């Protein structure tokens, strides 16, 4: 469970296994074992390091995995936009493109 949570949060933060391991000062193989739940009882010091690097509370790593919600889907969408370097003002400029695509799809659906 803890490994699954670490993996899920790491991926949401767009970090590779190597990046997280380096930033948390743990070996990549050790972190990999945790994420694959081969080591399901890492020390609290390791958990604290990982939580700090991931920018979450320790309880987020220890807690039960919650199901993916629509809000999570939107958060992931926004995170993807950010990772592409698209800011809120950029998005406002692209709005016309989205509106055009939506209009065209609706028009094509009527054919």
C-alpha positions in Angstrom: 0.0 0.0 0.0 2.7 2.5 0.9 4.6 1.7 -2.2 1.5 2.1 -4.4 0.9 5.5 -2.8 4.5 6.6 -3.3 4.4 5.5 -7.0 1.1 7.2 -7.6 2.1 10.5 -6.1 5.6 10.4 -7.8 4.0 9.9 -11.2 1.5 12.8 -10.5 4.5 15.0 -9.7 6.1 13.9 -13.0 9.2 12.6 -11.2 11.1 9.6 -12.4 12.2 6.9 -9.9 15.8 8.1 -10.2 14.9 11.7 -9.6 12.9 10.9 -6.4 15.6 8.5 -5.2 18.3 11.1 -5.7 16.4 14.0 -4.1 15.4 11.8 -1.1 18.9 10.5 -0.8 17.9 6.8 -1.0 19.1 4.2 -3.4 17.1 3.7 -6.6 16.8 0.0 -6.0 15.6 0.5 -2.5 12.9 2.9 -3.7 12.0 0.5 -6.5 11.5 -2.3 -3.9 9.3 0.0 -1.8 7.2 1.1 -4.8 6.7 -2.6 -5.9 5.7 -3.4 -2.3 8.6 -5.8 -2.0 9.6 -3.8 1.1 6.4 -2.8 2.7 7.9 -1.6 5.9 10.4 1.2 5.2 11.7 3.2 8.2 9.9 6.3 9.3 13.0 8.3 8.4 12.8 7.1 4.8 9.0 7.8 4.6 9.6 11.3 6.0 12.3 12.0 3.3 10.0 10.8 0.5 7.1 12.8 1.8 9.2 15.9 2.0 10.5 15.6 -1.5 7.0 14.7 -2.8 5.6 17.7 -1.0 2.9 15.7 0.9 2.2 14.8 4.5 3.5 11.5 5.7 -0.1 10.3 6.2 -0.6 10.7 2.4 2.0 7.9 1.9 0.6 5.7 4.7 -3.1 6.1 4.0 -5.3 3.9 2.0 -5.3 4.5 -1.7 -8.4 6.3 -2.7 -10.1 5.7 -6.0 -9.4 8.0 -8.9 -12.0 10.8 -9.0 -13.0 13.3 -11.7 -11.3 16.0 -9.6 -8.1 14.0 -9.7 -8.5 13.8 -13.5 -8.8 17.5 -13.7 -5.8 18.0 -11.4 -3.8 15.7 -13.6 -4.9 17.6 -16.7 -3.8 20.9 -15.2 -0.5 19.3 -14.1 0.1 18.1 -17.7 -0.6 21.6 -19.0 1.9 23.1 -16.4 4.5 20.5 -17.4 4.2 21.7 -21.0 4.9 25.2 -19.8 1.3 26.4 -20.4 0.3 29.1 -17.9 -3.3 30.3 -17.1 -2.9 33.4 -19.4 -1.7 31.0 -22.2 -4.7 28.8 -21.6 -7.0 31.8 -21.9 -5.4 32.5 -25.3 -5.9 28.9 -26.5 -9.5 28.9 -25.4 -10.6 30.1 -29.0 -8.8 27.0 -30.4 -10.7 24.7 -28.1 -14.0 26.4 -28.9 -13.3 26.0 -32.6 -12.5 22.3 -32.2 -15.7 21.8 -30.2 -17.7 23.6 -32.8 -16.2 21.6 -35.6 -16.7 18.3 -33.8 -20.4 19.2 -33.2 -20.8 20.1 -36.9 -19.1 16.9 -38.0 -21.4 14.9 -35.7 -24.5 16.3 -37.4 -23.4 15.0 -40.8 
